[in-house]
Amino acid sequence: MKKSFMTKLLHDRLVRYNQILILQTLMVIFLFVLSSSTSYSLTLDEAISLAKENLPFYKASMLRVTSSEALYNASLSPYLPSLDARASDGRIFTSSEEFRTRSYDLTLSYTLFDWGNRRANRNIARLNLDISEADLRKNFLDLEFSVKSAFYTVQALKDALKQRKIQLKDAEKDYEVADGRYKFGVAKLSDSLQASVRLEQARFNLIQTEGNLKKGLSDLNSLIGRPLDSDDDLQGMSDIEFTVPDIKKLSATALDRPEIKQAEDAIKISENSKSLIRSTFLPTFSVDASYIKTEGDIIGSFFEEEKTAAVRATWNIFELGKFYNYRSAEVEKNVSVENLNDIKRKVLLDVRKTFEDFMTSWNKLKVAKTQLQQAEHNYSQAFGEYKVGKADILALVQAESLLADSREQVVLSRLSLMLSKALIERVAGIGKLELLNE
């Protein structure tokens, strides 16, 4: 009976141990599945944010805005009084004696009226700040387009690599069937050789796509500040049917591009430059207050201390250059106006051309998907017919080649559509095309 009790106890412990082992195994499997389902994949918005933080040319644009802001603040200086201090210590040597003199001068100056000179300078500084901010926005649009292009290209190459692997499996399957039929004596040696050539071509295409993917990853990693050999998972390209953008809305939105804002500011700068030159034809009024103290062995006719206050009018009556400068400023304004008109013309042309490219890519993708379905059916039919001896190897190899081309065409058409979308967003000056319809 004692032996029976020990056996039962041992059996219970083994059962409990097995239960614990099963629970641990299930927990490991659960954690593995959970980690796989929540694996990190880099999104497009995250890639753009990383590029903003790491790209030197964008950080330089931000610093340029800070510099322009400092110059704008400096343009306030003429509206405030200026204080100058001066000191001198000298010696006078004569044939028989030596004299020492010292003087101290403190002057407070303020411009009362200058016919718009300081106002024009401040306006120009503000417009230069606006131009720097517009340049920052333009560089951000360029950054967005570069990151989108690299991101979509890597996505397409990853999809192309998957298709190449499927193509290799199809070629291997064709070769196995052709080689098996040849060994059984129901097919010619040329069938096996034809399938072998197609198999090696599939391997070649796979190697080439792997190399292109590595280069594409290097481009993307360089933009976002990652090691060039990094291979992060990317959020896949979706087959969402985009709403056709309204060409009129696109054109109206594109007229707010930073390049146009900069051209408009250039016209205003030309107008303020004319005001600057015009002010030189009239007198400038200012007030000065000074305190002068003189010390030394001899003072002569000078007082030891002087306090002066004066209102001054400074007027350049004639200088030949300012007449021609004023004429040049008038011409420069006209030049800026024509530059603005030309920029608007190019922007509207770019909108139209990118819109047509977008529509072409959209239609091509639809056709490519239909062609892929037909190619898959054609290959399935050709494989079945060859397997039972109703078709030759050339028909099978050709069907498999057409299927591979169709798969690649879908990937390239999808990439073309995404790049067209990114280019429309760049031309229109918006972050996402979807925002245009909101």
C-alpha positions in Angstrom: 0.0 0.0 0.0 2.9 2.3 0.7 4.3 1.5 -2.7 0.9 2.4 -4.3 0.9 5.7 -2.4 4.4 6.6 -3.6 3.4 5.7 -7.2 0.4 7.9 -7.0 2.4 10.8 -5.6 5.0 10.5 -8.3 2.3 10.4 -10.9 0.7 13.6 -9.6 4.0 15.4 -9.6 4.6 14.3 -13.2 1.2 15.5 -14.2 1.7 18.9 -12.5 5.2 19.2 -14.1 3.7 18.5 -17.5 1.0 21.1 -17.0 3.6 23.7 -16.0 5.7 22.9 -19.0 2.7 23.2 -21.3 1.8 26.6 -19.8 5.3 27.9 -20.2 5.3 26.7 -23.8 2.0 28.3 -24.5 3.2 31.5 -22.9 6.4 31.6 -25.1 4.3 31.0 -28.2 1.9 33.7 -27.2 4.7 36.2 -26.6 6.3 35.3 -29.9 3.0 35.8 -31.8 2.4 39.1 -30.0 5.8 40.4 -30.8 5.4 39.4 -34.4 2.0 41.0 -34.8 3.3 44.2 -33.2 6.6 44.4 -35.0 7.8 47.9 -35.7 7.5 49.3 -39.2 8.7 52.7 -40.2 5.9 55.0 -41.5 6.2 57.7 -44.1 5.5 60.5 -41.5 8.2 59.1 -39.2 10.7 59.1 -42.1 9.9 62.7 -42.9 10.3 63.7 -39.2 13.7 62.0 -39.0 14.8 63.8 -42.2 13.8 67.1 -40.7 16.0 66.3 -37.7 19.0 65.1 -39.6 19.3 66.6 -43.1 22.0 69.3 -43.0 20.5 71.4 -45.8 17.2 71.7 -43.9 18.9 72.6 -40.7 20.9 75.3 -42.6 17.6 76.8 -43.8 16.4 77.0 -40.2 19.6 78.7 -39.1 19.2 81.2 -42.0 15.7 82.1 -40.7 17.2 82.8 -37.3 19.9 85.0 -39.0 17.3 86.9 -40.9 15.2 87.4 -37.8 18.3 88.9 -36.0 18.8 91.3 -38.9 15.1 92.3 -38.7 15.5 93.1 -35.0 18.6 95.1 -35.9 16.6 97.3 -38.3 14.9 98.8 -35.2 18.1 100.5 -34.2 17.6 103.8 -36.2 14.3 104.4 -34.4 16.3 104.5 -31.1 18.9 107.1 -30.0 22.6 106.1 -30.2 25.2 106.9 -27.6 28.9 107.3 -28.5 31.9 107.8 -26.2 35.3 108.9 -27.2 38.5 109.5 -25.2 42.0 110.7 -26.2 45.3 111.2 -24.5 48.0 113.1 -26.4 51.3 114.9 -26.1 52.5 118.1 -27.8 56.2 118.5 -28.3 57.8 122.0 -28.9 61.5 123.0 -29.2 61.7 123.6 -25.5 58.7 122.1 -23.7 56.3 119.2 -23.7 52.6 119.4 -23.0 50.0 116.8 -22.3 46.3 116.9 -23.2 43.4 114.6 -22.4 39.8 114.9 -23.6 36.5 112.9 -23.0 33.5 113.2 -25.3 30.0 111.7 -24.8 27.4 112.2 -27.6 23.8 111.3 -27.7 22.2 111.3 -31.3 18.7 110.7 -32.6 17.3 110.9 -36.1 14.1 113.0 -36.1 13.0 112.5 -39.7 14.7 110.9 -42.7 11.8 110.8 -45.3 11.1 107.1 -44.9 14.7 105.8 -45.1 14.7 103.8 -41.8 11.1 102.6 -42.5 12.1 101.3 -45.9 15.2 99.5 -44.4 13.0 97.9 -41.7 10.4 96.8 -44.4 13.2 95.3 -46.4 14.5 93.4 -43.4 11.1 92.1 -42.7 10.6 91.0 -46.3 14.0 89.3 -46.2 12.8 87.4 -43.1 9.6 86.4 -45.0 11.8 85.2 -47.9 13.9 83.1 -45.6 10.8 81.6 -44.0 9.4 80.9 -47.5 12.7 79.3 -48.5 12.5 77.1 -45.4 9.0 76.0 -46.5 10.3 75.4 -50.0 13.1 73.2 -48.7 10.7 71.3 -46.5 8.6 70.5 -49.6 11.7 69.3 -51.4 12.6 67.2 -48.3 9.1 65.7 -48.3 9.3 64.8 -52.0 12.8 63.3 -51.6 11.8 61.2 -48.7 8.5 60.1 -50.3 10.3 59.1 -53.5 12.9 57.1 -51.6 10.3 55.6 -49.3 8.0 54.5 -52.2 10.9 53.2 -54.2 12.1 51.0 -51.3 8.5 49.8 -50.8 8.3 48.9 -54.5 11.6 47.1 -54.5 10.6 45.1 -51.5 7.4 44.1 -53.4 9.5 43.4 -56.5 11.8 41.1 -54.5 8.8 39.1 -53.3 7.6 38.8 -56.9 11.1 37.7 -58.0 11.1 35.0 -55.4 7.7 33.8 -56.7 9.0 33.9 -60.2 12.0 31.8 -59.1 9.7 29.2 -57.6 7.6 29.1 -60.8 10.8 28.6 -62.9 12.0 25.8 -60.5 8.6 24.1 -60.8 8.7 24.3 -64.6 12.3 22.9 -64.7 11.4 20.0 -62.4 8.4 19.1 -64.6 10.5 19.4 -67.9 13.4 17.5 -66.5 11.2 14.8 -65.1 9.4 14.3 -68.4 12.8 14.2 -70.2 14.0 11.5 -67.8 10.9 9.4 -68.4 11.5 9.8 -72.1 8.3 11.7 -72.9 10.1 15.1 -73.6 13.1 16.2 -75.5 16.4 17.4 -74.0 15.7 20.8 -75.4 12.7 21.1 -73.0 14.9 20.6 -70.0 17.5 23.1 -71.4 14.8 25.7 -72.1 13.5 25.4 -68.6 17.0 25.5 -67.2 17.8 28.8 -69.0 14.6 30.3 -67.7 15.5 29.2 -64.2 18.9 30.9 -64.4 17.3 34.0 -65.7 15.0 34.0 -62.7 18.0 33.7 -60.4 19.7 36.6 -62.2 16.6 38.8 -61.9 16.4 38.0 -58.2 20.1 39.0 -57.6 19.6 42.2 -59.5 16.5 43.2 -57.5 18.4 42.5 -54.2 21.2 44.8 -55.3 18.7 47.5 -56.3 16.9 47.2 -53.0 20.2 47.7 -51.1 20.9 50.9 -53.1 17.4 52.1 -52.5 17.7 51.5 -48.8 21.0 53.5 -48.8 19.2 56.5 -50.4 16.4 56.4 -47.8 18.7 55.9 -44.8 20.9 58.7 -46.0 17.9 61.0 -45.9 16.6 60.0 -42.5 20.0 59.8 -40.8 20.1 56.0 -40.3 23.2 53.8 -41.0 23.3 53.2 -44.7 23.0 49.4 -44.3 19.9 49.6 -42.1 16.9 47.6 -43.3 13.8 48.6 -41.4 10.4 47.3 -42.2 8.3 49.9 -44.0 4.6 50.4 -44.0 3.5 48.7 -47.2 1.9 50.5 -50.1 -1.8 50.2 -50.1 -4.1 49.8 -53.1 -6.4 52.6 -52.0 -8.2 54.2 -54.9 -7.3 57.9 -54.6 -10.0 60.5 -55.4 -9.2 62.3 -58.6 -7.9 65.7 -57.6 -9.7 68.8 -58.9 -7.4 70.5 -61.4 -8.9 73.9 -60.5 -8.3 73.4 -56.8 -4.8 72.2 -57.6 -4.0 75.3 -59.6 -5.4 77.6 -57.0 -3.5 75.9 -54.2 -0.3 75.9 -56.2 -0.4 79.7 -56.5 0.4 79.8 -52.7 3.7 78.1 -53.3 6.7 79.6 -51.4 8.4 80.5 -54.7 5.5 82.8 -55.6 5.5 84.3 -52.2 9.2 85.1 -52.6 8.6 86.7 -56.0 5.9 88.9 -54.5 8.2 89.9 -51.7 10.9 90.7 -54.3 8.5 93.3 -55.8 7.9 94.9 -52.4 11.7 95.0 -51.8 12.0 96.9 -55.1 9.4 99.4 -54.0 11.2 100.0 -50.7 14.5 100.3 -52.5 13.0 103.2 -54.5 11.9 104.8 -51.2 15.5 104.4 -49.9 16.9 106.2 -52.9 14.2 108.9 -52.9 15.0 109.8 -49.3 18.5 110.8 -50.4 17.1 113.7 -52.4 15.8 115.3 -49.2 17.5 116.6 -46.0 17.8 114.4 -42.9 17.0 116.0 -39.5 18.6 114.9 -36.3 19.3 116.1 -32.8 22.7 115.8 -31.0 23.6 116.3 -27.3 27.2 116.2 -26.3 29.3 116.5 -23.1 33.1 117.3 -23.6 35.7 117.5 -20.9 39.3 118.6 -21.7 42.3 118.3 -19.4 46.0 119.0 -19.8 48.9 121.4 -19.3 47.4 123.9 -21.8 43.8 124.5 -22.7 44.1 127.6 -24.7 40.8 128.9 -26.0 39.0 125.7 -25.0 36.8 125.3 -21.9 37.4 122.5 -19.5 33.8 121.3 -19.8 31.4 121.8 -22.7 27.7 120.8 -23.0 26.1 121.2 -26.4 22.8 120.4 -28.0 21.9 121.0 -31.6 19.4 120.2 -34.3 21.1 119.3 -37.5 19.9 119.1 -41.1 22.0 117.1 -43.5 21.3 117.4 -47.2 23.2 116.1 -50.2 22.2 118.6 -52.8 23.8 116.9 -55.8 25.3 113.5 -56.5 25.1 112.1 -60.0 24.8 108.4 -59.0 21.6 108.7 -57.0 19.6 109.8 -60.2 20.7 106.6 -62.0 20.2 104.5 -58.9 16.6 105.7 -58.7 16.1 104.8 -62.4 17.6 101.4 -61.8 15.3 100.7 -58.9 12.3 101.5 -61.1 13.5 99.0 -63.8 14.2 96.4 -61.1 10.6 96.6 -59.9 9.4 95.9 -63.5 11.9 93.0 -63.6 10.4 91.5 -60.4 6.9 91.8 -61.8 7.8 89.9 -64.9 9.6 87.3 -62.9 6.5 86.8 -60.8 4.4 86.3 -63.9 6.8 83.8 -65.3 6.9 81.8 -62.1 3.1 81.6 -62.1 3.1 80.5 -65.7 5.6 77.7 -64.9 3.7 76.6 -61.8 0.4 76.3 -63.6 2.1 74.4 -66.4 3.7 72.0 -63.8 0.3 71.4 -62.2 -1.2 70.5 -65.5 1.6 68.1 -66.5 1.8 66.4 -63.2 -2.0 66.0 -63.2 -1.9 64.3 -66.6 1.0 62.0 -65.3 -1.1 61.1 -62.3 -4.1 60.2 -64.4 -1.9 58.2 -66.8 -0.3 56.2 -63.9 -3.7 55.6 -62.4 -5.1 54.1 -65.6 -2.0 52.1 -66.3 -2.2 50.5 -62.8 -5.8 49.4 -63.5 -4.8 47.8 -66.8 -1.7 46.2 -65.2 -3.9 44.5 -62.6 -6.2 43.1 -65.2 -3.3 41.9 -67.3 -1.8 40.1 -64.2 -5.1 38.2 -63.7 -5.0 37.1 -67.3 -1.3 36.2 -67.2 -1.9 34.0 -64.0 -4.8 32.2 -65.8 -2.6 31.8 -68.9 0.3 30.3 -67.0 -1.9 27.9 -65.0 -3.4 26.7 -68.3 0.0 26.4 -70.0 1.5 24.5 -67.0 -1.4 22.1 -66.9 -1.3 21.4 -70.7 2.5 20.9 -70.7 2.3 18.6 -67.7 0.0 16.2 -69.6 1.8 16.6 -72.9 -0.7 18.8 -74.7 1.7 21.8 -75.1 5.4 22.4 -75.8 8.0 23.9 -73.4 8.2 27.1 -75.4 4.5 27.9 -74.6 5.1 27.2 -70.9 8.3 29.3 -70.7 6.6 32.1 -72.5 3.6 32.0 -70.3 5.8 32.0 -67.2 7.8 34.9 -68.6 4.7 36.9 -69.3 3.4 36.3 -65.8 6.7 37.5 -64.3 6.6 40.6 -66.5 3.0 41.2 -65.5 3.9 41.0 -61.8 6.7 43.4 -62.3 4.5 45.7 -64.3 2.0 46.0 -61.4 4.7 46.9 -59.0 6.2 49.5 -61.3 2.7 50.9 -62.1 1.9 51.2 -58.4 5.3 53.0 -57.9 4.6 55.3 -60.8 1.2 56.2 -59.3 2.7 56.9 -55.8 5.6 59.0 -57.3 3.0 61.0 -59.4 1.0 61.6 -56.3 4.2 62.8 -54.4 5.0 65.1 -57.3 1.5 66.6 -57.4 1.8 67.3 -53.7 5.2 69.0 -54.3 3.9 71.1 -57.2 0.8 72.1 -55.3 2.8 72.8 -52.2 0.7 70.5 -49.9 1.7 67.7 -47.6 -1.0 65.2 -48.6 -3.2 65.1 -51.7 -6.1 64.0 -49.5 -6.2 67.4 -47.7 -7.2 69.1 -51.0 -10.7 67.6 -50.8 -11.3 68.5 -47.1 
